[in-house]
Amino acid sequence: MINHQEFRKHAHQLVDYIADYLGEIENFPVKSQVPPGSVFRKIPDQPPDSSESIDAIMDDFNNIILPGITHWQHPNFHAYFTGNSSYPSVLAEMLTAAVGAQCMLWETSPAATELEEKMMGWLKSMLGLPAAWSGVIQDTASTATLVAVISAREWKTQWKINQTGFDGNERFTVYCSEQAHSSVDKAIRISGIGKDALKKIEVDREFALKPGALQAKIQQDVAAGFTPLLTIATLGTTGTTAVDPLHEIAEICQQYQMWLHVDAAWAGSALILPQLRWMINGLEMADSFVFNPHKWMFTNFDCSAYFVKDPDILTRTFAMVPEYLKTKTSGVNNYSDWGVQLGRRFRALKLWFVIRNFGIEGLKSKIEAHILWAKQLAEKIDLHADFQLLQPAPLSCVCFRYMPANKNQQQLNRINQELLRTINESGKIYL
């Protein structure tokens, strides 16, 4: 086990290693080329009885672990929504690990709580969110969606289900588009509302939810004796980055006294550009909103910014204060009462580093560049005889396919599947 001086030596070596890795990352195959089970078989079945050196561990990292890593920071990584890191974020994560704070209560680290509150205010201002709203950092948007679903459940039943459970007479219904993220389905299951209560609403030609179809489905369910509980609107769907028409959806939710949660997990970062705030027209009528700085704001995973109109609903739903968590401090936020987790990492620190080091203008210029590159690629694809643009590209995602002449749909699907497999197996680019 290393001592303080050895730690200093290895830490310096590791910083050099990280800098070299990030500086030369394009030399790696972007997608791991190892077959299933190869990493597992190289790791001993039993842990070591005696201490092993950091040098030996790093050798195995290079020889066993690194070949099995898909490099998300690689310039040719285009497979999923970005998981962007950055130099200031990495530096902050090093400090977070060194401090090792468990930030569940204000008293367990006042700076962590108060920096988080301030960062939520910064983000709210940067993105043009309603000034009166309150924010908290969750781990992922999936957790934030679950929190929204449970909050809606308790708000609608006046916190009865938290106390006595379901009585079988609730008959709730929940609505989202056919293109909504699978975390919605998972949240409905975990919350006890049940998969059958989730109604998937059809989308238009650009894959955005149709408000008329939502209204018709709610009317049908009300007539059948159901209680509309919640609608989830998506800004930047996972499949095509479609943007649901928020204002129209919000008006429908108000008409039926429903909770409205807005999932902007990826696209929310683009709201830093004022010209894209048309996406949140009507947000003031919503009840909750989530976006992930760990997707498009250069902040290491995990860091999900969740905002609510009424924080009292959130804390009344989730607060638990057993004897060992009671303190004499009042007038502060204890963020473990704002969600599922009791234990909380010091996530606000990396946000602070990133926003200060980039500055608002620096973040804007990066996101604007990404959107411009996507537009330029979409234009080239649209003009090419053998490729088809499948969806408008207003942000930084481009949906397209190879479309040679005289091929039917089945043949086109097979050709594109093979093309995708061949590209990804090459290690040169990951789509």
C-alpha positions as CSV (number, residue, x, y, z in Angstrom):
1,M,0.0,0.0,0.0
2,I,1.5,3.3,-1.1
3,N,2.5,6.0,1.4
4,H,2.2,9.8,1.1
5,Q,5.5,10.3,-0.8
6,E,4.8,7.4,-3.2
7,F,1.4,8.8,-3.8
8,R,3.0,12.1,-4.8
9,K,5.3,10.4,-7.3
10,H,2.5,8.2,-8.8
11,A,0.1,11.1,-9.0
12,H,2.6,13.2,-11.0
13,Q,3.1,10.2,-13.3
14,L,-0.6,9.7,-13.7
15,V,-1.3,13.3,-14.6
16,D,1.4,13.0,-17.3
17,Y,-0.3,9.7,-18.4
18,I,-3.7,11.4,-18.6
19,A,-2.4,14.4,-20.6
20,D,-0.6,12.0,-23.0
21,Y,-3.8,9.9,-23.4
22,L,-6.0,12.9,-24.1
23,G,-3.4,14.4,-26.4
24,E,-3.0,11.2,-28.5
25,I,-6.5,9.7,-28.2
26,E,-7.1,9.8,-31.9
27,N,-4.3,7.1,-32.3
28,F,-6.6,4.6,-30.6
29,P,-9.3,2.7,-32.3
30,V,-12.4,4.6,-31.3
31,K,-14.5,1.5,-30.6
32,S,-12.9,-1.3,-28.6
33,Q,-11.9,-4.2,-30.8
34,V,-11.8,-6.9,-28.1
35,P,-14.2,-9.9,-28.3
36,P,-16.7,-10.6,-25.5
37,G,-15.1,-12.2,-22.4
38,S,-11.5,-11.4,-23.3
39,V,-11.0,-8.8,-20.5
40,F,-12.8,-11.0,-18.0
41,R,-10.5,-14.0,-18.8
42,K,-7.3,-12.0,-18.3
43,I,-8.3,-10.9,-14.7
44,P,-7.5,-13.5,-12.0
45,D,-10.4,-15.2,-10.4
46,Q,-9.2,-14.4,-6.9
47,P,-8.0,-11.1,-5.4
48,P,-4.3,-10.9,-4.4
49,D,-3.3,-11.9,-0.9
50,S,-0.5,-9.3,-0.7
51,S,0.0,-5.8,-1.9
52,E,0.8,-5.2,-5.6
53,S,2.7,-2.1,-6.8
54,I,1.0,0.7,-8.7
55,D,3.5,0.1,-11.5
56,A,2.2,-3.5,-11.9
57,I,-1.4,-2.3,-11.7
58,M,-0.8,0.3,-14.4
59,D,0.9,-2.3,-16.6
60,D,-2.3,-4.3,-16.5
61,F,-4.4,-1.2,-17.1
62,N,-2.5,-0.7,-20.3
63,N,-2.5,-4.3,-21.4
64,I,-5.9,-5.5,-20.2
65,I,-8.2,-2.6,-19.5
66,L,-7.3,0.0,-22.2
67,P,-7.8,-2.4,-25.2
68,G,-11.4,-2.9,-23.8
69,I,-12.2,0.8,-23.6
70,T,-14.3,2.6,-26.2
71,H,-12.9,6.1,-26.3
72,W,-15.8,8.5,-25.8
73,Q,-13.5,11.5,-26.1
74,H,-12.2,10.4,-29.5
75,P,-12.8,12.9,-32.3
76,N,-14.4,10.1,-34.3
77,F,-16.9,9.0,-31.7
78,H,-20.4,9.6,-33.1
79,A,-22.3,6.6,-31.7
80,Y,-24.5,8.0,-29.0
81,F,-25.2,11.3,-27.4
82,T,-22.0,12.9,-26.4
83,G,-20.4,12.2,-23.0
84,N,-18.2,15.2,-23.3
85,S,-15.4,15.7,-20.8
86,S,-12.9,18.6,-20.7
87,Y,-9.6,19.5,-19.1
88,P,-11.2,21.7,-16.3
89,S,-13.8,19.0,-15.6
90,V,-11.0,16.4,-15.2
91,L,-9.1,18.6,-12.8
92,A,-12.2,19.2,-10.7
93,E,-12.9,15.4,-10.6
94,M,-9.4,14.9,-9.3
95,L,-10.1,17.3,-6.4
96,T,-13.5,15.7,-5.8
97,A,-11.8,12.3,-5.4
98,A,-9.1,13.8,-3.2
99,V,-11.6,15.5,-0.9
100,G,-13.8,12.5,-0.8
101,A,-16.8,14.3,0.7
102,Q,-20.2,12.7,1.1
103,C,-22.5,15.7,0.4
104,M,-25.8,14.5,1.6
105,L,-26.4,17.3,4.1
106,W,-25.3,20.9,4.4
107,E,-23.4,20.0,7.6
108,T,-21.5,17.2,5.9
109,S,-19.9,19.8,3.6
110,P,-21.4,23.3,3.6
111,A,-19.3,24.4,0.5
112,A,-20.7,21.5,-1.5
113,T,-24.3,22.4,-0.8
114,E,-23.9,26.1,-1.3
115,L,-21.9,25.7,-4.5
116,E,-24.5,23.4,-5.8
117,E,-27.3,25.9,-5.1
118,K,-25.2,28.7,-6.8
119,M,-24.5,26.5,-9.8
120,M,-28.1,25.7,-10.3
121,G,-28.7,29.5,-10.3
122,W,-26.0,30.0,-12.9
123,L,-27.4,27.3,-15.2
124,K,-30.9,28.7,-14.8
125,S,-29.7,32.1,-15.9
126,M,-27.5,30.7,-18.7
127,L,-30.3,28.7,-20.2
128,G,-33.2,31.2,-19.8
129,L,-35.2,29.0,-17.4
130,P,-37.9,30.5,-15.2
131,A,-36.2,32.6,-12.5
132,A,-38.4,31.4,-9.7
133,W,-37.6,27.7,-10.2
134,S,-35.2,25.7,-8.0
135,G,-32.6,23.2,-9.0
136,V,-30.7,20.2,-7.7
137,I,-28.0,17.9,-9.3
138,Q,-29.2,14.4,-9.9
139,D,-26.9,11.6,-11.2
140,T,-28.7,11.0,-14.5
141,A,-31.8,12.1,-16.4
142,S,-33.3,8.7,-15.8
143,T,-33.2,9.4,-12.1
144,A,-34.6,12.8,-12.6
145,T,-37.5,11.4,-14.6
146,L,-38.2,8.9,-11.9
147,V,-38.2,11.7,-9.4
148,A,-40.7,13.7,-11.5
149,V,-43.0,10.7,-11.9
150,I,-43.0,10.0,-8.1
151,S,-43.5,13.7,-7.3
152,A,-46.5,13.8,-9.7
153,R,-47.9,10.7,-8.1
154,E,-47.7,12.1,-4.6
155,W,-48.9,15.6,-5.6
156,K,-51.9,14.2,-7.3
157,T,-52.9,12.0,-4.3
158,Q,-51.9,14.5,-1.6
159,W,-49.0,12.2,-0.6
160,K,-51.4,9.3,0.2
161,I,-49.4,6.6,-1.7
162,N,-46.2,7.4,0.2
163,Q,-48.2,6.8,3.4
164,T,-50.6,3.9,2.6
165,G,-49.6,2.6,-0.8
166,F,-51.9,2.1,-3.8
167,D,-55.4,1.1,-3.1
168,G,-56.2,-0.1,-6.7
169,N,-58.6,2.7,-7.5
170,E,-56.1,5.3,-8.8
171,R,-56.3,4.4,-12.5
172,F,-53.6,6.8,-13.5
173,T,-52.5,7.5,-17.1
174,V,-49.2,8.9,-18.2
175,Y,-48.4,10.3,-21.7
176,C,-45.3,10.7,-23.9
177,S,-44.5,10.5,-27.5
178,E,-43.6,7.3,-29.3
179,Q,-40.0,8.7,-29.5
180,A,-39.6,9.3,-25.8
181,H,-36.6,7.8,-24.0
182,S,-36.9,4.3,-22.4
183,S,-36.2,5.8,-19.0
184,V,-39.9,6.9,-19.1
185,D,-41.0,3.3,-19.3
186,K,-38.7,2.3,-16.5
187,A,-39.8,5.2,-14.2
188,I,-43.5,4.2,-14.7
189,R,-42.7,0.6,-13.7
190,I,-40.5,1.5,-10.7
191,S,-43.1,4.1,-9.4
192,G,-45.7,1.4,-9.2
193,I,-48.0,3.1,-11.7
194,G,-47.5,0.3,-14.2
195,K,-46.6,-0.2,-17.8
196,D,-50.2,-0.4,-19.0
197,A,-50.8,3.2,-17.7
198,L,-48.2,4.6,-20.2
199,K,-49.8,5.9,-23.4
200,K,-47.4,6.5,-26.3
201,I,-48.7,9.3,-28.5
202,E,-48.1,9.3,-32.3
203,V,-45.7,11.8,-33.8
204,D,-45.7,14.0,-36.9
205,R,-43.4,13.8,-40.0
206,E,-40.5,15.3,-38.0
207,F,-41.1,12.8,-35.2
208,A,-42.5,15.3,-32.7
209,L,-45.5,14.6,-30.5
210,K,-48.8,15.6,-32.0
211,P,-50.8,17.8,-29.5
212,G,-54.1,16.9,-31.2
213,A,-53.4,13.2,-30.7
214,L,-52.5,13.8,-27.1
215,Q,-55.7,15.8,-26.4
216,A,-57.8,13.1,-28.1
217,K,-56.2,10.3,-26.1
218,I,-56.7,12.1,-22.8
219,Q,-60.3,12.8,-23.6
220,Q,-60.8,9.1,-24.4
221,D,-59.1,8.0,-21.1
222,V,-61.1,10.5,-19.0
223,A,-64.4,9.2,-20.6
224,A,-63.3,5.7,-19.6
225,G,-62.8,6.7,-16.0
226,F,-59.0,7.1,-15.9
227,T,-57.1,10.0,-14.1
228,P,-54.6,11.7,-16.3
229,L,-51.5,12.2,-14.1
230,L,-48.5,13.3,-16.1
231,T,-47.2,14.1,-19.6
232,I,-43.5,14.0,-20.5
233,A,-42.4,16.2,-23.3
234,T,-39.0,15.7,-24.9
235,L,-36.7,18.4,-26.3
236,G,-34.3,16.4,-28.4
237,T,-35.5,12.8,-28.6
238,T,-33.0,10.0,-28.5
239,G,-33.8,8.5,-31.9
240,T,-33.9,11.7,-34.0
241,T,-33.5,14.7,-31.6
242,A,-37.1,15.8,-32.5
243,V,-38.5,18.7,-30.3
244,D,-42.0,18.2,-29.0
245,P,-44.2,21.4,-29.2
246,L,-44.0,22.4,-25.5
247,H,-46.4,25.3,-25.4
248,E,-49.3,23.3,-26.9
249,I,-48.6,20.3,-24.6
250,A,-48.4,22.6,-21.6
251,E,-51.8,24.1,-22.3
252,I,-53.3,20.6,-22.5
253,C,-51.7,19.6,-19.2
254,Q,-53.1,22.7,-17.5
255,Q,-56.5,22.0,-18.9
256,Y,-56.5,18.5,-17.2
257,Q,-54.5,19.5,-14.1
258,M,-51.6,17.3,-15.1
259,W,-48.0,17.4,-14.1
260,L,-45.7,18.3,-17.0
261,H,-42.1,17.1,-17.0
262,V,-39.7,18.3,-19.7
263,D,-36.9,15.9,-20.7
264,A,-34.1,18.0,-22.4
265,A,-31.3,15.6,-21.3
266,W,-29.2,16.2,-24.4
267,A,-30.6,19.3,-26.2
268,G,-30.9,21.4,-23.0
269,S,-27.3,22.6,-23.2
270,A,-28.1,24.3,-26.6
271,L,-30.5,26.6,-24.7
272,I,-27.4,28.6,-23.9
273,L,-27.9,30.0,-27.4
274,P,-30.8,32.5,-27.2
275,Q,-31.8,31.8,-30.8
276,L,-32.7,28.2,-29.7
277,R,-34.9,29.1,-26.8
278,W,-38.0,28.7,-29.0
279,M,-37.7,25.1,-27.7
280,I,-38.8,26.1,-24.2
281,N,-41.7,28.4,-25.2
282,G,-44.3,27.5,-22.6
283,L,-41.8,26.1,-20.0
284,E,-43.2,28.4,-17.4
285,M,-46.4,26.2,-17.4
286,A,-44.3,23.0,-16.8
287,D,-43.6,21.5,-13.3
288,S,-40.1,20.0,-13.8
289,F,-37.2,20.1,-16.3
290,V,-34.0,18.2,-16.7
291,F,-30.9,18.5,-18.8
292,N,-27.5,16.8,-18.6
293,P,-24.3,19.0,-18.5
294,H,-22.5,15.7,-18.8
295,K,-23.8,15.3,-22.4
296,W,-23.1,18.6,-24.1
297,M,-21.6,21.0,-21.6
298,F,-18.2,19.4,-21.3
299,T,-18.7,18.1,-17.7
300,N,-17.7,14.6,-16.8
301,F,-20.4,12.1,-16.2
302,D,-22.4,12.1,-14.0
303,C,-24.1,15.5,-13.6
304,S,-27.8,16.0,-14.4
305,A,-29.4,19.3,-13.6
306,Y,-33.0,18.9,-12.5
307,F,-35.3,22.0,-12.0
308,V,-38.7,22.2,-10.3
309,K,-41.3,24.9,-10.1
310,D,-42.3,24.0,-6.5
311,P,-39.4,22.5,-4.4
312,D,-41.8,21.9,-1.5
313,I,-43.5,19.1,-3.5
314,L,-40.1,17.6,-4.1
315,T,-38.9,17.7,-0.5
316,R,-42.3,16.6,0.9
317,T,-42.2,13.6,-1.4
318,F,-38.6,12.5,-0.7
319,A,-37.4,13.9,2.6
320,M,-36.5,11.4,5.3
321,V,-35.0,12.5,8.6
322,P,-34.0,9.6,10.8
323,E,-32.3,10.4,14.1
324,Y,-28.8,10.0,12.7
325,L,-29.5,12.7,10.0
326,K,-31.0,15.3,12.3
327,T,-29.0,18.6,12.7
328,K,-29.6,21.9,14.5
329,T,-28.8,23.9,11.3
330,S,-31.9,25.5,9.7
331,G,-32.5,27.6,6.6
332,V,-30.2,25.5,4.4
333,N,-30.8,22.9,1.7
334,N,-30.1,19.3,2.5
335,Y,-30.1,17.9,-1.0
336,S,-30.5,14.3,0.0
337,D,-34.1,15.4,0.6
338,W,-34.4,16.4,-3.1
339,G,-34.3,13.0,-4.7
340,V,-33.7,9.3,-4.4
341,Q,-30.1,9.2,-3.2
342,L,-28.9,9.8,0.3
343,G,-25.2,9.7,-0.5
344,R,-24.2,12.4,-2.9
345,R,-21.0,13.2,-4.7
346,F,-19.6,16.7,-4.9
347,R,-20.8,17.2,-8.5
348,A,-21.1,20.9,-8.4
349,L,-17.3,21.4,-8.3
350,K,-16.8,20.3,-11.9
351,L,-19.6,22.5,-13.1
352,W,-18.0,25.4,-11.4
353,F,-14.6,24.7,-13.0
354,V,-16.1,24.2,-16.5
355,I,-18.3,27.3,-16.5
356,R,-15.6,29.5,-15.1
357,N,-12.8,28.2,-17.4
358,F,-14.9,28.2,-20.6
359,G,-17.0,31.2,-19.8
360,I,-20.5,31.6,-21.3
361,E,-19.1,32.8,-24.6
362,G,-16.7,29.8,-24.8
363,L,-19.5,27.4,-24.3
364,K,-21.7,29.2,-26.8
365,S,-18.9,29.1,-29.5
366,K,-18.4,25.3,-29.0
367,I,-22.1,24.5,-29.3
368,E,-22.5,26.8,-32.2
369,A,-19.6,25.1,-34.0
370,H,-21.2,21.6,-33.4
371,I,-24.5,22.8,-34.8
372,L,-22.8,24.4,-37.8
373,W,-20.8,21.2,-38.6
374,A,-24.0,19.1,-38.4
375,K,-25.7,21.6,-40.8
376,Q,-22.8,21.4,-43.3
377,L,-22.8,17.6,-43.2
378,A,-26.6,17.4,-43.6
379,E,-26.3,19.7,-46.7
380,K,-23.7,17.4,-48.2
381,I,-25.8,14.3,-47.6
382,D,-28.9,16.0,-49.0
383,L,-27.0,16.7,-52.2
384,H,-25.5,13.3,-52.7
385,A,-27.3,11.0,-55.1
386,D,-26.6,7.8,-53.0
387,F,-27.4,9.1,-49.5
388,Q,-30.7,10.2,-47.9
389,L,-31.2,12.7,-45.1
390,L,-33.9,11.1,-42.9
391,Q,-34.7,14.0,-40.6
392,P,-34.0,17.7,-40.4
393,A,-30.8,18.5,-38.4
394,P,-31.5,21.7,-36.4
395,L,-29.0,20.8,-33.7
396,S,-25.9,18.6,-33.9
397,C,-27.4,15.2,-34.7
398,V,-27.6,14.0,-38.4
399,C,-29.8,11.0,-39.3
400,F,-29.1,9.6,-42.7
401,R,-28.7,6.3,-44.7
402,Y,-26.9,5.0,-47.7
403,M,-29.5,4.7,-50.4
404,P,-28.3,3.2,-53.7
405,A,-30.8,3.1,-56.6
406,N,-33.1,0.3,-57.4
407,K,-33.2,-1.3,-53.9
408,N,-36.3,-2.1,-51.9
409,Q,-36.8,-1.3,-48.2
410,Q,-35.6,-4.7,-47.0
411,Q,-32.5,-4.5,-49.1
412,L,-31.7,-1.0,-48.0
413,N,-32.0,-2.0,-44.3
414,R,-29.7,-5.0,-44.9
415,I,-27.1,-2.9,-46.8
416,N,-27.1,-0.2,-44.1
417,Q,-26.8,-2.7,-41.3
418,E,-23.8,-4.2,-43.0
419,L,-22.3,-0.8,-43.8
420,L,-22.7,0.2,-40.1
421,R,-21.1,-3.0,-38.9
422,T,-18.2,-2.7,-41.2
423,I,-17.5,0.9,-40.3
424,N,-17.7,0.2,-36.5
425,E,-15.5,-2.9,-36.7
426,S,-12.8,-0.9,-38.5
427,G,-12.1,1.1,-35.3
428,K,-11.7,4.3,-37.4
429,I,-15.1,5.8,-36.6
430,Y,-18.0,4.8,-34.3
431,L,-21.6,5.4,-35.6
